[in-house]
Amino acid sequence: MRVLKPILYSAMAITTLVGCSSVSKMAVPTGINTVINIPAKKAPLTDFQKDNWQHLDLATDSIPGMSVDKAYTFLQGKKSIEVIVGVVDSGTDLKHEDLKDVAWVNKKEIAGNGIDDDKNGYVDDINGWNFLGKSYKEHLEYERILMKPSVADAATLAEVKAYQENKVNEAKKAQEKLIQNKTRYEQLLQGVKNADEAFKKHFGRDNYSKEEIFALNDNNLKQYVEISKQVFGFGLPNLKTAKDELKRGVEYFIKSIESGKKTINGDNLKTDYRTVVGDNAYDINDKPGSGDGNTGHSKKDEAHGSHVSGIIGATRNNGKGMNGVANNVKIMAVRSVSDGDEYDKDVALGIRYAVDNGAKVINTSFGKAFSPNKEWVYDALKYAAKKDVLIVNAAGNDGANIDIKKTFPNDAPDLVNEISDNVLTIGAMTANYDENLPASFSNYGKINVDIFAPGYNIHSTFPDNTYQKISGTSMAAPCAAGVAALVRSYYPQLSASQVKHILMNSGTKIDLTVTKPGSKSRTNPKGELVPFSSLSVSGRVVNAYNALRMADRMVNGRK
């Protein structure tokens, strides 16, 4: 986002200021512009590096992580305070083996007594609050506006109608190709099934190898050998795996065809998923009737909040799964994001809930193209700023320039002027220290993306004591939120605004020419090359070690 020009202070000037003014009023120093010039890592990452690359160090590991491990060496012997991080997201499995010890517990509330003991307006909110009740599936915002045009202004409604028309035209064009692919997969699946039965009969057993198939010289099996060669050419190890993969492919095309039909016929606009929540989603004062304290995942596929939470604060060094970034945090689960587009009301209330219940950092890893009640969210961001709470926000995954294309939530209604100085917007990067450093899907913007952080193939917690790697700016934001929580934990004198600018100014300076996200196409397979510095305000990537050292200089006057 737009930043006031920082002032560079010498160590002596900082020491003087500490003595005559409160630390929270100090200007954040500019970062050093030293660039680490190392060749791109050519060797493939080890399993350990794949699982932990976001914590590694560019100078020592040749991997552009956030120097988290190095940061903990710096922190040895230093004291910290507990920091609550609000995760406004989908349901979060705080019973997970790697999250249960970092789950926020509302000590003012008595579990299961049906009474609002702490008088905060939420009954039995032990680990957070679930604004969605038993709801999970939702429409995209443009679909909801088409269903209820009165919720949007005339300009937004016109934009939504044009968007819908384009969606319908795209769906019509895609249907024929989807049907062709479905037919092709079905035919190949039947061929593989027939081949499998023929080989079982020939060998007299269920198990047989690829080598045995290729050694066959039987005219009656020739067509099945050819089918098998085709399947093995796809990299599949055996016919059983091929059947499973092809079956999933057929199911995918069936679902895509049905989804396309619903878009074309308008059937996707006939179900009101909000009914189960029991409120008017377009009235900020109408409290959800079925909101409750059940902040966990409603089904195993509801994994986003769990993954985000693990990145921030999964218990460190417990011999399980992974390490989160921050070591003295509690995760407050705020279930506000459904399988579809989140409602502005749920986002605004979720942020306010986290602020009112003690969060000092809030992670918002979600986004959408339309926001009919964006003023509620802007008011919530300003409320958080007033209460000195930092919001760490994912930039989005459209490979788009969000200085031009609006995505919500944001902190600049006109895409230039911030409403407050407590929102840090994060783009996603990969482990490649070369032209592929920015993730191809990441949004970018010299005005509206503040800094980049690891967001590709990030290993973290999934529901029911499992772990997976997924990618997105949704993963980059909690990487940065974890660093912000570390700074706020060890240097609580610093304000939310200061921590935002510390992360921006202390990040590793990148002087590379990179492929602009979203620029690759069939006609331009290599994409457009641009300076990495053109993709964000800071031109940097988050670095925990640098951030903590800068915070330490500000608070203690040390070099």
C-alpha positions in Angstrom: 0.0 0.0 0.0 1.0 3.6 -0.2 3.7 4.4 2.3 5.0 7.6 3.8 8.6 8.2 3.0 10.6 6.7 5.9 13.5 8.5 7.5 16.9 7.0 7.9 18.3 7.2 11.4 21.7 6.4 12.6 22.2 4.3 15.7 23.1 7.4 17.7 19.9 9.2 16.6 17.8 6.2 17.6 19.4 6.0 21.0 18.7 9.7 21.6 15.1 9.4 20.5 14.5 6.4 22.9 15.4 8.7 25.7 13.1 11.6 24.8 10.1 10.0 23.2 8.1 6.8 23.5 9.2 4.0 21.2 5.8 3.7 19.7 6.2 7.2 18.1 9.5 6.5 16.5 9.9 6.4 12.7 10.9 3.1 11.3 14.4 3.2 9.7 14.8 2.5 6.0 16.2 -0.9 5.2 19.6 -1.5 3.8 19.7 -2.0 0.0 22.4 -4.6 0.0 21.5 -7.3 -2.5 22.6 -11.0 -1.9 24.1 -12.0 -5.2 24.2 -15.8 -5.4 23.5 -18.1 -8.3 20.1 -19.8 -8.4 20.1 -23.2 -6.7 20.4 -25.9 -9.3 20.2 -29.0 -7.2 16.7 -30.3 -6.4 15.5 -29.5 -2.8 15.8 -32.3 -0.3 12.7 -33.5 1.5 13.6 -31.4 4.6 14.1 -28.3 2.4 10.7 -28.9 0.6 9.0 -29.1 4.0 10.8 -26.1 5.6 12.0 -23.9 2.8 10.0 -20.8 4.0 12.2 -20.9 7.2 15.6 -21.1 5.4 18.1 -18.4 4.6 19.1 -17.2 1.2 22.7 -16.5 2.0 23.4 -19.8 3.8 21.0 -22.2 2.1 20.6 -20.7 -1.4 16.9 -20.8 -0.8 15.0 -17.4 -0.5 13.1 -18.2 2.7 12.4 -15.8 5.6 15.5 -16.7 7.7 13.3 -17.9 10.5 15.8 -20.5 11.9 18.5 -17.7 11.9 16.1 -15.4 13.7 15.7 -17.9 16.6 19.5 -17.9 17.0 19.3 -14.1 17.4 16.4 -14.5 19.9 18.2 -16.8 22.3 18.1 -15.5 25.8 15.5 -12.8 25.0 12.1 -12.6 26.7 8.8 -12.6 24.9 5.1 -12.1 25.7 2.2 -14.2 24.4 0.6 -12.8 21.3 -2.9 -13.7 20.1 -3.3 -14.1 16.4 -6.8 -14.0 15.0 -7.3 -16.3 12.0 -10.4 -15.1 10.1 -10.8 -18.0 7.8 -12.7 -21.2 7.3 -13.0 -23.7 10.2 -9.8 -24.5 12.0 -8.9 -27.8 13.6 -7.5 -26.6 16.9 -7.6 -30.2 18.2 -4.8 -31.0 15.7 -1.7 -32.5 17.3 0.4 -29.5 16.2 -2.2 -26.9 17.0 -3.9 -28.0 20.3 -1.1 -26.5 22.4 -1.3 -23.1 20.7 -5.1 -22.8 20.7 -6.4 -19.6 22.2 -8.7 -20.3 25.2 -11.2 -17.6 26.4 -10.5 -17.9 30.1 -13.4 -15.7 30.9 -15.9 -18.2 29.5 -17.1 -21.4 31.0 -17.3 -24.2 28.4 -20.7 -25.7 27.6 -22.9 -23.9 30.2 -24.9 -22.0 27.5 -24.2 -18.6 29.2 -22.3 -15.6 27.9 -20.0 -15.5 31.0 -17.8 -12.7 29.8 -20.7 -10.6 28.4 -19.0 -10.2 25.1 -22.1 -11.1 23.1 -21.0 -14.6 22.2 -22.1 -17.7 24.2 -19.5 -20.4 24.9 -16.8 -18.8 22.6 -14.0 -20.9 24.1 -11.5 -20.9 21.1 -13.1 -18.2 19.0 -16.4 -17.8 17.1 -18.2 -19.4 14.2 -20.2 -16.8 12.3 -21.3 -19.3 9.7 -23.1 -21.8 12.0 -23.8 -25.0 10.1 -23.3 -23.3 6.7 -20.4 -24.3 4.4 -21.2 -24.0 0.7 -21.8 -20.5 -0.6 -22.2 -18.6 -3.9 -19.7 -16.2 -5.3 -20.5 -12.6 -4.6 -21.5 -11.8 -8.2 -24.0 -14.6 -8.1 -25.5 -13.3 -4.8 -25.8 -9.8 -6.4 -27.6 -11.2 -9.4 -30.0 -13.1 -7.0 -30.6 -9.9 -5.0 -29.8 -6.8 -7.1 -30.9 -4.4 -4.4 -27.8 -5.0 -2.4 -25.5 -3.3 -4.9 -25.3 0.1 -6.4 -26.1 0.7 -10.1 -22.5 0.7 -11.2 -21.6 -2.5 -9.4 -24.8 -4.2 -10.7 -23.9 -3.2 -14.3 -20.4 -4.6 -13.8 -21.8 -7.8 -12.4 -24.3 -8.3 -15.3 -21.4 -7.9 -17.8 -19.3 -10.4 -15.7 -22.2 -12.9 -15.8 -22.7 -12.6 -19.5 -19.0 -13.3 -20.0 -19.2 -16.3 -17.7 -22.1 -17.7 -19.6 -20.3 -17.2 -23.0 -17.2 -18.9 -21.6 -19.3 -21.8 -20.2 -21.0 -22.3 -23.6 -17.6 -22.4 -25.4 -16.2 -24.8 -22.8 -19.0 -27.3 -22.9 -18.1 -29.0 -26.2 -14.5 -29.5 -25.2 -15.5 -30.8 -21.7 -17.8 -33.4 -23.3 -15.1 -34.5 -25.7 -12.6 -34.9 -22.9 -15.2 -36.8 -20.8 -15.9 -39.2 -23.7 -12.2 -39.7 -24.3 -11.5 -40.5 -20.6 -14.5 -42.9 -20.5 -13.3 -44.8 -23.5 -9.7 -45.0 -22.2 -11.0 -46.1 -18.8 -13.1 -48.9 -20.4 -10.0 -50.0 -22.4 -7.9 -50.1 -19.2 -10.6 -52.1 -17.4 -10.7 -54.6 -20.3 -6.9 -54.8 -20.4 -6.7 -55.4 -16.7 -9.3 -58.3 -16.9 -7.5 -59.8 -19.9 -4.1 -59.7 -18.1 -5.5 -61.2 -14.9 -7.0 -64.1 -16.9 -3.8 -64.6 -18.9 -1.4 -64.5 -15.9 -3.8 -66.3 -13.6 -3.3 -63.7 -10.8 -4.2 -60.1 -9.9 -0.6 -58.8 -9.7 1.5 -58.5 -12.8 4.3 -56.1 -13.7 4.8 -53.6 -16.5 7.7 -55.7 -17.8 5.5 -58.8 -18.0 3.0 -56.9 -20.1 5.7 -55.6 -22.5 7.1 -59.1 -22.9 3.8 -60.5 -24.2 3.7 -61.7 -27.8 0.1 -62.8 -28.1 -2.0 -61.4 -30.9 -5.1 -61.8 -28.7 -3.6 -59.4 -26.2 -2.0 -57.0 -28.6 -4.6 -54.3 -28.3 -4.4 -54.4 -24.5 -0.6 -54.1 -24.6 -0.9 -51.0 -26.7 -3.4 -49.5 -24.3 -1.1 -50.2 -21.4 1.9 -48.6 -23.2 -0.3 -45.5 -23.7 -1.1 -45.4 -20.0 2.4 -46.0 -18.9 3.5 -43.2 -21.2 1.5 -40.9 -18.9 3.8 -41.8 -16.1 1.3 -44.0 -14.3 3.0 -47.0 -12.6 0.3 -49.7 -13.1 -3.2 -50.3 -14.4 -4.9 -50.0 -11.0 -3.6 -46.5 -10.6 -4.6 -45.7 -14.1 -8.1 -46.8 -13.5 -8.3 -44.7 -10.3 -6.9 -41.6 -12.1 -9.1 -42.0 -15.2 -12.2 -42.5 -13.0 -11.4 -39.2 -11.1 -10.9 -37.6 -14.5 -14.3 -38.7 -15.7 -15.9 -37.5 -12.4 -14.1 -34.1 -12.8 -15.5 -33.6 -16.3 -19.0 -34.7 -15.3 -18.9 -32.1 -12.5 -17.5 -29.4 -14.8 -20.2 -30.1 -17.4 -22.9 -29.9 -14.8 -21.5 -26.7 -13.4 -21.4 -25.2 -16.8 -25.0 -26.1 -17.5 -26.0 -24.5 -14.2 -24.2 -21.3 -15.2 -25.7 -21.3 -18.6 -29.3 -22.0 -17.4 -29.0 -19.8 -14.3 -29.6 -22.8 -12.0 -26.6 -21.6 -9.9 -28.8 -18.7 -8.8 -31.7 -20.7 -7.4 -30.3 -21.8 -4.0 -30.0 -19.6 -0.9 -27.2 -21.2 1.1 -27.5 -18.5 3.8 -30.9 -19.6 5.1 -29.3 -22.1 7.5 -27.4 -19.2 9.2 -30.6 -17.6 10.2 -29.9 -13.9 9.6 -30.0 -11.2 7.0 -26.5 -11.2 5.5 -27.0 -7.6 4.3 -27.9 -6.2 7.7 -24.8 -5.7 9.9 -27.0 -5.4 13.0 -28.8 -8.7 12.5 -26.8 -11.2 14.5 -26.5 -14.6 12.9 -29.0 -16.9 14.6 -27.0 -20.0 14.3 -23.6 -18.6 15.1 -21.8 -20.7 17.7 -18.5 -21.6 19.3 -17.9 -24.6 17.0 -14.9 -23.1 15.2 -13.5 -26.4 13.8 -13.9 -27.8 10.3 -17.3 -29.0 9.3 -15.9 -31.6 6.9 -12.3 -32.8 6.1 -12.2 -30.7 2.9 -12.6 -27.6 5.0 -8.9 -27.3 5.5 -7.9 -23.8 4.7 -8.0 -22.3 8.2 -6.1 -25.2 9.6 -3.3 -24.8 7.0 -3.0 -21.1 7.6 -2.9 -21.5 11.4 -0.1 -24.1 11.2 2.0 -21.8 9.1 1.7 -19.0 11.7 2.1 -21.0 14.9 2.2 -24.8 14.8 4.0 -25.9 18.0 7.7 -25.6 17.4 10.2 -28.4 18.1 7.7 -30.9 19.4 8.8 -33.7 17.0 5.5 -33.6 15.1 4.7 -32.5 11.6 6.2 -29.0 11.2 7.2 -25.8 13.0 5.2 -22.6 12.8 6.9 -19.3 12.4 6.1 -17.8 15.8 6.9 -19.5 19.1 4.8 -17.7 21.7 1.4 -17.3 20.1 -2.2 -18.4 20.6 -4.4 -19.0 17.6 -7.9 -17.6 17.8 -10.2 -19.3 15.3 -12.8 -17.0 13.7 -14.9 -19.0 11.2 -16.1 -16.4 8.7 -15.1 -17.8 5.2 -17.3 -20.3 3.4 -16.7 -22.6 0.4 -17.4 -19.7 -2.0 -17.2 -16.0 -1.4 -17.2 -14.7 2.1 -19.9 -12.2 3.1 -18.7 -8.6 4.0 -20.8 -8.9 7.2 -19.0 -12.0 8.4 -15.6 -10.5 7.6 -16.3 -7.2 9.4 -17.8 -8.9 12.4 -14.9 -11.5 12.4 -12.3 -8.8 12.5 -14.1 -6.9 15.3 -14.5 -10.1 17.3 -10.8 -10.8 17.1 -9.9 -7.2 18.0 -12.3 -7.1 21.0 -11.0 -10.4 22.3 -7.3 -9.5 22.4 -5.8 -10.3 19.0 -2.7 -8.2 18.1 -2.3 -9.7 14.6 -5.1 -10.8 12.4 -4.6 -12.9 9.2 -7.1 -12.5 6.3 -6.3 -15.1 3.6 -9.3 -14.7 1.4 -10.6 -12.4 -1.4 -13.2 -11.7 -4.0 -14.0 -9.5 -7.0 -17.1 -7.7 -5.7 -17.9 -6.3 -2.2 -21.3 -4.7 -2.0 -20.9 -3.8 1.7 -17.2 -3.0 1.7 -17.8 0.0 3.9 -18.4 -2.4 6.8 -15.0 -4.0 6.2 -13.3 -0.6 5.9 -14.9 0.4 9.2 -13.6 -2.8 10.8 -10.1 -2.2 9.5 -10.2 1.3 11.0 -11.5 -0.1 14.3 -8.5 -2.5 14.3 -6.1 0.4 13.7 -7.6 2.4 16.6 -7.0 -0.7 18.8 -3.4 -1.1 17.5 -4.0 -4.4 15.7 -2.1 -5.4 12.5 -4.0 -7.0 9.6 -2.0 -9.2 7.3 -3.9 -9.7 4.1 -3.4 -12.0 1.1 -3.0 -10.1 -2.2 -5.0 -12.7 -4.2 -4.3 -15.4 -6.8 -5.4 -14.0 -10.1 -1.9 -13.1 -11.5 -3.3 -9.6 -11.8 -2.1 -6.0 -11.1 -4.3 -5.0 -8.2 -3.3 -1.3 -8.7 -5.8 -1.6 -11.6 -8.0 -4.6 -10.9 -9.9 -4.3 -7.6 -9.9 -7.2 -5.2 -11.5 -7.3 -1.8 -10.7 -6.8 1.1 -8.3 -3.9 0.5 -7.4 -0.8 2.5 -7.6 1.7 -0.3 -11.1 2.4 -1.8 -9.6 4.4 -4.7 -6.6 2.0 -5.0 -4.3 4.9 -4.0 -5.1 6.3 -0.6 -5.1 4.1 2.5 -7.9 4.4 5.0 -5.4 3.3 7.8 -1.8 2.3 8.3 -2.3 -1.1 9.8 -2.9 -3.4 6.8 0.0 -5.3 5.2 -0.8 -6.9 1.9 1.3 -9.9 0.8 2.2 -11.4 -2.6 3.4 -15.0 -3.0 6.9 -16.1 -4.0 8.5 -19.5 -4.7 11.7 -21.1 -3.6 13.4 -20.2 -6.9 16.0 -17.4 -6.7 15.7 -16.6 -10.4 13.2 -15.3 -12.9 10.6 -17.6 -11.4 10.8 -16.1 -7.9 7.3 -14.6 -7.9 4.6 -17.2 -8.0 2.9 -17.2 -11.4 -0.6 -16.9 -9.7 0.2 -14.1 -7.3 -1.4 -10.7 -7.6 1.0 -7.8 -7.6 1.0 -4.0 -7.6 3.6 -1.2 -7.0 1.0 0.6 -4.9 -1.3 -2.1 -3.4 1.0 -5.0 -2.6 3.4 -4.2 0.2 5.9 -7.1 0.1 6.2 -10.8 -0.9 6.6 -13.9 1.3 6.8 -17.7 0.7 3.5 -19.0 -0.8 4.4 -22.0 -3.0 4.1 -25.6 -1.9 4.0 -24.7 1.8 3.9 -27.6 4.2 1.4 -27.2 7.0 -1.4 -28.7 9.1 -4.5 -30.2 7.6 -7.5 -31.5 9.6 -7.4 -34.7 11.6 -3.7 -34.7 12.4 -2.6 -34.7 8.7 -0.3 -32.4 6.8 -0.2 -31.2 3.1 1.5 -28.8 0.9 -0.6 -26.2 -0.9 0.1 -22.9 -2.6 -1.4 -19.4 -2.7 -1.1 -15.9 -1.3 -3.2 -17.5 1.4 0.0 -19.2 2.5 2.2 -16.1 2.0 0.1 -14.0 4.3 0.4 -16.3 7.4 4.1 -16.6 6.8 4.3 -12.8 7.2 1.7 -12.8 10.0 4.0 -15.3 11.9 6.9 -12.9 11.6 4.7 -10.0 12.7 3.6 -12.0 15.7 7.3 -12.7 16.5 8.1 -9.0 16.4 5.1 -8.1 18.6 6.0 -10.9 21.0 9.6 -9.9 21.6 9.1 -6.1 21.1 5.6 -5.3 22.4 6.5 -1.6 22.7 6.1 -1.3 18.9 2.8 -0.3 17.3 1.0 -2.2 14.6 1.9 0.5 12.1 5.6 0.2 13.1 5.6 -3.5 12.8 4.0 -3.2 9.3 6.8 -0.9 8.1 9.5 -3.0 9.9 8.5 -6.0 7.8 8.5 -3.9 4.7 11.7 -2.0 5.3 13.8 -4.9 6.7 12.9 -7.4 4.0 15.5 -8.9 1.7 16.1 -6.6 -1.2 15.7 -8.4 -4.5 17.5 -7.1 -7.6 16.3 -9.6 -10.2 14.5 -9.5 -13.5 11.6 -11.8 -13.1 8.6 -13.2 -15.0 5.6 -11.0 -14.2 2.8 -13.1 -12.7 0.0 -13.9 -15.1 2.0 -12.9 -18.2 2.6 -16.3 -19.6 0.3 -17.4 -22.4 0.1 -19.7 -25.4 1.3 -16.9 -27.6 3.9 -15.7 -25.0 5.1 -18.9 -23.2 8.0 -17.2 -21.6 6.0 -14.3 -20.2 7.0 -10.7 -19.7 10.2 -9.9 -17.8 10.1 -7.1 -15.3 12.1 -5.9 -12.3 11.0 -7.7 -9.1 11.0 -4.2 -7.5 8.1 -3.2 -9.8 5.7 -5.8 -8.2 5.4 -4.3 -4.7 5.9 -1.2 -2.7 9.0 -2.4 -1.0 10.5 -4.6 -3.7 11.5 -7.0 -0.9 10.6 -10.3 0.6 9.9 -10.8 4.3 12.9 -11.7 6.4 12.3 -12.6 10.1 16.0 -12.1 11.2 16.2 -8.7 9.6 12.9 -7.6 11.1 13.8 -8.6 14.6 17.2 -6.9 14.4 15.5 -3.7 13.2 13.0 -3.9 16.0 15.8 -4.5 18.5 17.6 -1.4 17.2 14.5 0.7 17.6 13.7 -0.5 21.1 17.2 -1.0 22.6 19.3 1.4 20.4 21.5 -1.5 19.3 23.3 -1.8 16.0 
